[in-house]
């Protein structure tokens, strides 16, 4: 969606395995992939107009329990941010994290994947 609208964006995730998987899917779908996807630590000190954050977890908080690293992750965008995560997971395990608090504050802004294309950027 962001690429189709010619919006400058980067994708960041705390986990290298997710970064690798996202990059492979970008390539497979013939989307721009070079210099697009980073782990949070390697993106520190950088910013972009739009940031897509992948926070896919299934059990424990892991990275998002670290306030300093989470702060880096959440402060990289200039104009907009899309956080991809499981609402069920965040309500169960992530509610007491910085991201959980942010998502709780914007609970009415949660959208499902099918509705993502309807977002005006």
C-alpha positions in Angstrom: 0.0 0.0 0.0 2.7 2.5 1.0 4.8 1.6 -2.1 1.8 1.9 -4.4 1.2 5.4 -3.0 4.9 6.3 -3.4 5.2 6.9 0.4 8.7 6.6 1.8 8.7 3.8 4.4 10.8 1.3 6.2 9.9 -1.9 8.1 11.4 -2.6 11.5 11.1 -5.6 13.8 12.9 -6.6 16.9 13.6 -10.1 15.6 16.2 -11.1 12.9 14.1 -14.1 11.9 11.1 -11.9 11.2 13.3 -9.4 9.3 14.6 -12.2 7.1 11.1 -13.6 6.5 9.7 -10.2 5.6 12.5 -9.4 3.3 12.0 -12.8 1.5 8.3 -12.0 1.1 9.0 -8.6 -0.3 11.3 -10.2 -2.9 8.7 -12.9 -3.7 6.0 -10.3 -4.2 8.3 -8.2 -6.4 8.2 -5.3 -4.0 11.1 -3.0 -3.1 13.2 -4.9 -0.6 16.7 -3.4 -0.6 17.2 -1.0 2.3 13.6 -1.5 3.5 13.7 -4.0 6.4 15.7 -3.7 9.5 16.0 -5.0 13.0 15.4 -2.3 15.7 19.0 -2.2 16.8 20.4 -1.6 13.3 17.8 1.1 12.6 18.7 3.1 15.7 19.5 6.7 14.8 17.5 6.5 11.6 14.0 7.6 10.7 11.5 7.6 7.9 8.2 9.2 7.0 6.3 6.0 7.5 7.4 3.0 9.7 5.8 -0.4 9.6 6.6 -2.3 12.8 6.2 -6.1 13.0 5.6 -7.3 16.5 4.5 -10.9 16.0 4.8 -12.9 19.2 3.0 -16.0 20.5 3.9 -16.4 24.1 6.1 -14.0 26.1 6.8 -10.3 25.6 10.5 -10.7 24.8 11.9 -7.6 23.2 8.9 -5.4 23.9 9.5 -5.7 27.6 12.7 -3.6 27.2 11.6 0.0 27.5 14.7 1.5 26.0 14.6 -0.6 22.8 10.8 -0.2 22.5 11.2 3.5 22.7 13.7 3.4 19.8 11.3 1.3 17.8 8.3 3.7 18.4 10.1 6.9 17.7 11.5 6.3 14.2 8.5 7.7 12.1 8.0 11.3 11.0 4.4 11.1 9.7 2.9 7.7 10.5 3.3 4.2 11.9 1.6 0.9 11.4 2.1 -1.7 14.1 1.4 -5.3 13.0 0.7 -7.5 15.9 -2.0 -9.7 17.4 -4.6 -7.9 19.3 -5.3 -11.1 21.3 -1.6 -11.4 22.2 -1.3 -7.8 23.3 -4.4 -8.0 25.4 -3.2 -11.2 27.1 0.6 -10.8 27.4 1.5 -7.3 26.2 -1.0 -5.1 28.1 1.6 -4.0 30.6 4.2 -2.9 28.1 4.7 0.4 26.4 3.3 -0.9 23.2 0.4 -2.4 25.0 -0.4 0.9 26.6 -0.1 2.7 23.3 -2.4 0.2 21.6 -4.8 0.3 24.5 -5.0 4.0 24.1 -5.8 3.6 20.4 -8.0 0.6 20.8 -10.7 2.1 18.6 -8.0 2.4 15.8 -7.4 -1.4 15.6 -8.1 -2.6 12.1 -8.0 -6.0 10.6 -5.6 -6.9 7.8 -8.4 -6.9 5.2 -9.1 -3.2 6.0 -5.5 -2.1 5.8 -5.9 -1.0 2.1 -8.6 1.5 3.1 -6.2 3.5 5.2 -5.6 7.0 3.9 -1.9 8.0 4.1 
